[in-house]
Amino acid sequence: MTGQATCRDTVFAGLPACELALPTGDRLVVALHGAHVLSWVSGGQEQLYLSPQSVMDGQAAIRGGVPVCFPQFNQRGPMADRLPKHGFARNVAWQADAPDLRADHARLTLRLSDNAQTLAWWPQAFELQLQIDLSSAEVQLTLRVHNTDTQPLAFSGALHTYLAVPDVTVATLHGLGGQPEWDSLSDTHALAADALRFVAEFDRVYEADAKTSAQALTLNQTLRISQSPSWANTVVWNPAQDLCKRLADMPDEGWRHMLCVEAAQVYEPITLSAGGRWEGWQRLQALAH
């Protein structure tokens, strides 16, 4: 198939967005609000879950897709009492650079720097980049943090990816077997099973290592998920029925059709000295079946 990748400005549910597309039919939509990836279609199938009840007002966090959590994960962080849950990066507008487009690959980088809005939450100078690389049957998201301040910068966070599944109650996730596992619901520690299954509310944090990155995880044998070793953790989450009913921006049965598999920094913040840089990526690959 011949042709060139494209990038066009668009509007998604009222939000300014960019759509990347390949001649193969693969396409990705990212909102400028939060640098939030809303959709990734490969092989004619939507690979991400986006709640149809998500608030799209350009202020609230979006439910689904790939939220960028920074500078804290959940309410764990050096300024947990002042920052919104999962930080502020997913609640503010980013700017898009000019895309890099080739026949079989599209790259788009979005940026966020400290401004009056972020400084009201967090007295820190910084620059974030989210680099999106779309190729056939694959997308990689790379988050970069640059400490542009004269003081140290401490952060945690995640690429909080919502994956689409036909029915999570029959889904299996392989690849974390034997990894240290913290079940946040029961506050218990164990080693992960070879195959994770989701028949009740599930919220667990795994210690990631080079093995996790090299071997990757597989979801339903249709999607491969990997992450850079610079992320210390992998988080797996599904709200199940009872919690989902209490989430105003999720339909009651939305939990059945999603599973979060997140590249994350949960327990220990990363600290960058003045001028320091960090990057971490997550890669999703659709498998032929």
URTAFEN-V526682 format. One record per helix or strand of 3 or more residues. SS is the DSSP state (A for helix, B for strand). FROM is the first residue (numbers start at 1). TO is the last residue. If there is no record, write none. Layout:
# URTAFEN-V526682
ss=SS from=FROM to=TO
ss=SS from=FROM to=TO
This chain:
# URTAFEN-V526682
ss=B from=6 to=12
ss=B from=15 to=21
ss=B from=27 to=31
ss=B from=36 to=42
ss=B from=66 to=71
ss=A from=89 to=91
ss=B from=105 to=113
ss=A from=116 to=121
ss=B from=127 to=135
ss=B from=138 to=146
ss=B from=153 to=164
ss=A from=168 to=170
ss=B from=172 to=174
ss=B from=180 to=183
ss=B from=188 to=191
ss=B from=195 to=197
ss=B from=202 to=207
ss=A from=210 to=215
ss=B from=217 to=219
ss=B from=223 to=227
ss=B from=233 to=238
ss=A from=240 to=246
ss=A from=254 to=257
ss=B from=258 to=272
ss=B from=277 to=286
